[in-house]
Amino acid sequence: MLSFLVLVAAGAHATDILVWGDSLSAGYRLRADQSWPSLLQGRLDAEGFAAHVVNGSVSGETTAGGRSRLPQALERHRPDILILALGANDGLRGLPPPLMRRNLLQMIDTAHAAGTRVLLVGMRLPPNYGPAYAAKFQNSFNQVADDREVPLLPFLLEPIALDPAAFLDDGLHPTAAAQPAILDHVWQALRPLLDHRS
């Protein structure tokens, strides 16, 4: 059952930021207030931004699933900024990178048509997926960002990727203690967009 986590009191004002990701952003096996999107709300409040966050991330989501859900979410929440952080499950399932690129491009086009700016967040794959596939997967995010001229954060987990202690026992999902580092990483890419509101 899909439910959106609204991280502010209902009815305060229009949604500003929609996080559109998978389990890495949904806070897999964490309390809702421990995920980096929840921490993002605290950062916005502390920095004095009159903005709030809706976390529309769904564990297990692919770019195809995100693409199908996005139009309704944009209509419902009318965000100024979309943080598009999908693709990890496409890679883990070995789906064709060209298909992932098409889905990402369509989501960006859909967001732009709704007047929403996009921050694209990339992912990298473990080495066991093979260098050729991993390179095509990683390059897909660069290609999409270049094609649509949107800002790109190349690798969501970059600040923690080499630290095994930063991950749960599945080796894939970050711990609660790792979420602030992820937030700091995302914030560096998001902060410039907050200065250029449409």
Contacts in CASP RR format, 6 or more apart in sequence:
PFRMAT RR
TARGET T0000
AUTHOR 0000-0000-0000
METHOD contacts of the structure
MODEL  1
MLSFLVLVAAGAHATDILVWGDSLSAGYRLRADQSWPSLLQGRLDAEGFA
AHVVNGSVSGETTAGGRSRLPQALERHRPDILILALGANDGLRGLPPPLM
RRNLLQMIDTAHAAGTRVLLVGMRLPPNYGPAYAAKFQNSFNQVADDREV
PLLPFLLEPIALDPAAFLDDGLHPTAAAQPAILDHVWQALRPLLDHRS
2 58 0 8 1.000
2 69 0 8 1.000
4 54 0 8 1.000
4 55 0 8 1.000
4 56 0 8 1.000
4 73 0 8 1.000
4 76 0 8 1.000
4 77 0 8 1.000
5 32 0 8 1.000
5 37 0 8 1.000
5 38 0 8 1.000
5 54 0 8 1.000
5 55 0 8 1.000
5 56 0 8 1.000
6 52 0 8 1.000
6 54 0 8 1.000
7 37 0 8 1.000
7 38 0 8 1.000
7 41 0 8 1.000
7 52 0 8 1.000
7 53 0 8 1.000
7 54 0 8 1.000
7 55 0 8 1.000
8 41 0 8 1.000
8 52 0 8 1.000
8 53 0 8 1.000
12 52 0 8 1.000
13 50 0 8 1.000
13 52 0 8 1.000
14 78 0 8 1.000
15 52 0 8 1.000
15 53 0 8 1.000
15 54 0 8 1.000
15 77 0 8 1.000
15 78 0 8 1.000
15 79 0 8 1.000
15 80 0 8 1.000
16 49 0 8 1.000
16 50 0 8 1.000
16 51 0 8 1.000
16 52 0 8 1.000
16 53 0 8 1.000
16 79 0 8 1.000
16 80 0 8 1.000
16 81 0 8 1.000
17 40 0 8 1.000
17 44 0 8 1.000
17 51 0 8 1.000
17 52 0 8 1.000
17 53 0 8 1.000
17 54 0 8 1.000
17 79 0 8 1.000
17 80 0 8 1.000
17 81 0 8 1.000
17 82 0 8 1.000
17 83 0 8 1.000
17 190 0 8 1.000
18 53 0 8 1.000
18 54 0 8 1.000
18 56 0 8 1.000
18 73 0 8 1.000
18 74 0 8 1.000
18 77 0 8 1.000
18 79 0 8 1.000
18 81 0 8 1.000
18 82 0 8 1.000
18 83 0 8 1.000
18 116 0 8 1.000
19 25 0 8 1.000
19 37 0 8 1.000
19 40 0 8 1.000
19 53 0 8 1.000
19 54 0 8 1.000
19 55 0 8 1.000
19 56 0 8 1.000
19 57 0 8 1.000
19 83 0 8 1.000
19 85 0 8 1.000
20 56 0 8 1.000
20 57 0 8 1.000
20 66 0 8 1.000
20 70 0 8 1.000
20 73 0 8 1.000
20 82 0 8 1.000
20 83 0 8 1.000
20 84 0 8 1.000
20 85 0 8 1.000
20 86 0 8 1.000
20 107 0 8 1.000
21 56 0 8 1.000
21 57 0 8 1.000
21 58 0 8 1.000
21 61 0 8 1.000
21 66 0 8 1.000
21 83 0 8 1.000
21 84 0 8 1.000
21 85 0 8 1.000
21 86 0 8 1.000
22 57 0 8 1.000
22 58 0 8 1.000
22 59 0 8 1.000
22 60 0 8 1.000
22 61 0 8 1.000
22 62 0 8 1.000
22 85 0 8 1.000
22 86 0 8 1.000
22 87 0 8 1.000
22 88 0 8 1.000
22 89 0 8 1.000
23 57 0 8 1.000
23 59 0 8 1.000
23 60 0 8 1.000
23 61 0 8 1.000
23 173 0 8 1.000
24 57 0 8 1.000
24 85 0 8 1.000
24 88 0 8 1.000
24 123 0 8 1.000
24 156 0 8 1.000
24 157 0 8 1.000
24 173 0 8 1.000
24 174 0 8 1.000
25 35 0 8 1.000
25 36 0 8 1.000
25 37 0 8 1.000
25 55 0 8 1.000
25 57 0 8 1.000
25 83 0 8 1.000
25 85 0 8 1.000
25 156 0 8 1.000
26 35 0 8 1.000
26 55 0 8 1.000
26 56 0 8 1.000
26 57 0 8 1.000
26 58 0 8 1.000
26 59 0 8 1.000
27 34 0 8 1.000
27 35 0 8 1.000
27 36 0 8 1.000
27 57 0 8 1.000
27 59 0 8 1.000
27 173 0 8 1.000
27 179 0 8 1.000
28 59 0 8 1.000
28 168 0 8 1.000
28 173 0 8 1.000
29 168 0 8 1.000
29 173 0 8 1.000
30 175 0 8 1.000
30 176 0 8 1.000
30 179 0 8 1.000
31 176 0 8 1.000
32 38 0 8 1.000
34 176 0 8 1.000
34 179 0 8 1.000
35 55 0 8 1.000
35 179 0 8 1.000
36 179 0 8 1.000
36 180 0 8 1.000
36 182 0 8 1.000
36 183 0 8 1.000
36 186 0 8 1.000
37 53 0 8 1.000
37 55 0 8 1.000
37 57 0 8 1.000
37 83 0 8 1.000
38 53 0 8 1.000
38 55 0 8 1.000
39 179 0 8 1.000
39 180 0 8 1.000
39 183 0 8 1.000
40 53 0 8 1.000
40 183 0 8 1.000
40 186 0 8 1.000
40 187 0 8 1.000
40 190 0 8 1.000
41 52 0 8 1.000
41 53 0 8 1.000
43 183 0 8 1.000
43 187 0 8 1.000
44 51 0 8 1.000
44 52 0 8 1.000
44 53 0 8 1.000
49 194 0 8 1.000
51 80 0 8 1.000
51 194 0 8 1.000
54 77 0 8 1.000
54 79 0 8 1.000
56 73 0 8 1.000
57 85 0 8 1.000
58 66 0 8 1.000
58 69 0 8 1.000
60 89 0 8 1.000
61 86 0 8 1.000
61 89 0 8 1.000
62 86 0 8 1.000
62 87 0 8 1.000
62 89 0 8 1.000
62 90 0 8 1.000
62 93 0 8 1.000
62 95 0 8 1.000
62 103 0 8 1.000
63 86 0 8 1.000
63 87 0 8 1.000
63 90 0 8 1.000
63 99 0 8 1.000
63 100 0 8 1.000
63 103 0 8 1.000
63 104 0 8 1.000
63 107 0 8 1.000
64 90 0 8 1.000
64 99 0 8 1.000
64 103 0 8 1.000
65 103 0 8 1.000
66 86 0 8 1.000
66 103 0 8 1.000
66 107 0 8 1.000
67 103 0 8 1.000
67 106 0 8 1.000
67 107 0 8 1.000
67 110 0 8 1.000
70 107 0 8 1.000
70 110 0 8 1.000
70 111 0 8 1.000
71 110 0 8 1.000
74 82 0 8 1.000
74 110 0 8 1.000
74 111 0 8 1.000
74 114 0 8 1.000
74 116 0 8 1.000
75 114 0 8 1.000
78 114 0 8 1.000
78 116 0 8 1.000
79 116 0 8 1.000
80 116 0 8 1.000
80 117 0 8 1.000
80 197 0 8 1.000
80 198 0 8 1.000
81 116 0 8 1.000
81 117 0 8 1.000
81 118 0 8 1.000
81 119 0 8 1.000
81 190 0 8 1.000
81 193 0 8 1.000
81 194 0 8 1.000
82 107 0 8 1.000
82 111 0 8 1.000
82 116 0 8 1.000
82 117 0 8 1.000
82 118 0 8 1.000
82 119 0 8 1.000
83 119 0 8 1.000
83 121 0 8 1.000
83 186 0 8 1.000
83 190 0 8 1.000
84 104 0 8 1.000
84 107 0 8 1.000
84 108 0 8 1.000
84 111 0 8 1.000
84 118 0 8 1.000
84 119 0 8 1.000
84 120 0 8 1.000
84 121 0 8 1.000
85 121 0 8 1.000
85 122 0 8 1.000
85 123 0 8 1.000
85 156 0 8 1.000
86 103 0 8 1.000
86 104 0 8 1.000
86 107 0 8 1.000
87 100 0 8 1.000
87 104 0 8 1.000
87 122 0 8 1.000
87 123 0 8 1.000
88 123 0 8 1.000
90 97 0 8 1.000
90 99 0 8 1.000
90 100 0 8 1.000
90 103 0 8 1.000
90 137 0 8 1.000
91 100 0 8 1.000
91 123 0 8 1.000
91 125 0 8 1.000
91 129 0 8 1.000
91 133 0 8 1.000
91 137 0 8 1.000
92 125 0 8 1.000
94 129 0 8 1.000
94 133 0 8 1.000
97 133 0 8 1.000
97 136 0 8 1.000
97 137 0 8 1.000
97 139 0 8 1.000
97 140 0 8 1.000
98 140 0 8 1.000
100 137 0 8 1.000
100 140 0 8 1.000
101 140 0 8 1.000
101 143 0 8 1.000
101 144 0 8 1.000
104 120 0 8 1.000
104 140 0 8 1.000
104 141 0 8 1.000
104 144 0 8 1.000
105 144 0 8 1.000
105 147 0 8 1.000
105 148 0 8 1.000
107 118 0 8 1.000
108 118 0 8 1.000
108 120 0 8 1.000
108 144 0 8 1.000
108 148 0 8 1.000
108 150 0 8 1.000
109 148 0 8 1.000
111 117 0 8 1.000
111 118 0 8 1.000
112 118 0 8 1.000
112 148 0 8 1.000
115 198 0 8 1.000
117 150 0 8 1.000
117 193 0 8 1.000
117 196 0 8 1.000
117 198 0 8 1.000
118 148 0 8 1.000
118 150 0 8 1.000
118 151 0 8 1.000
119 150 0 8 1.000
119 151 0 8 1.000
119 152 0 8 1.000
119 153 0 8 1.000
119 189 0 8 1.000
119 190 0 8 1.000
119 193 0 8 1.000
120 141 0 8 1.000
120 144 0 8 1.000
120 145 0 8 1.000
120 150 0 8 1.000
120 151 0 8 1.000
120 152 0 8 1.000
120 153 0 8 1.000
121 152 0 8 1.000
121 153 0 8 1.000
121 156 0 8 1.000
121 186 0 8 1.000
121 189 0 8 1.000
122 138 0 8 1.000
122 141 0 8 1.000
122 152 0 8 1.000
122 153 0 8 1.000
122 154 0 8 1.000
122 155 0 8 1.000
122 156 0 8 1.000
123 137 0 8 1.000
123 138 0 8 1.000
123 141 0 8 1.000
123 155 0 8 1.000
123 156 0 8 1.000
123 157 0 8 1.000
124 134 0 8 1.000
124 137 0 8 1.000
124 138 0 8 1.000
124 155 0 8 1.000
124 157 0 8 1.000
124 161 0 8 1.000
125 133 0 8 1.000
125 134 0 8 1.000
125 137 0 8 1.000
125 138 0 8 1.000
127 134 0 8 1.000
129 137 0 8 1.000
138 154 0 8 1.000
141 152 0 8 1.000
141 154 0 8 1.000
142 152 0 8 1.000
142 154 0 8 1.000
144 150 0 8 1.000
145 151 0 8 1.000
145 152 0 8 1.000
151 189 0 8 1.000
151 192 0 8 1.000
151 193 0 8 1.000
152 189 0 8 1.000
153 185 0 8 1.000
153 186 0 8 1.000
153 188 0 8 1.000
153 189 0 8 1.000
155 161 0 8 1.000
156 182 0 8 1.000
156 185 0 8 1.000
156 186 0 8 1.000
157 174 0 8 1.000
157 182 0 8 1.000
158 185 0 8 1.000
159 181 0 8 1.000
159 182 0 8 1.000
159 184 0 8 1.000
159 185 0 8 1.000
160 166 0 8 1.000
160 167 0 8 1.000
160 174 0 8 1.000
160 178 0 8 1.000
160 181 0 8 1.000
160 182 0 8 1.000
163 178 0 8 1.000
164 171 0 8 1.000
165 175 0 8 1.000
166 174 0 8 1.000
166 175 0 8 1.000
166 177 0 8 1.000
166 178 0 8 1.000
166 181 0 8 1.000
167 173 0 8 1.000
167 174 0 8 1.000
167 175 0 8 1.000
167 178 0 8 1.000
168 174 0 8 1.000
168 175 0 8 1.000
174 182 0 8 1.000
END
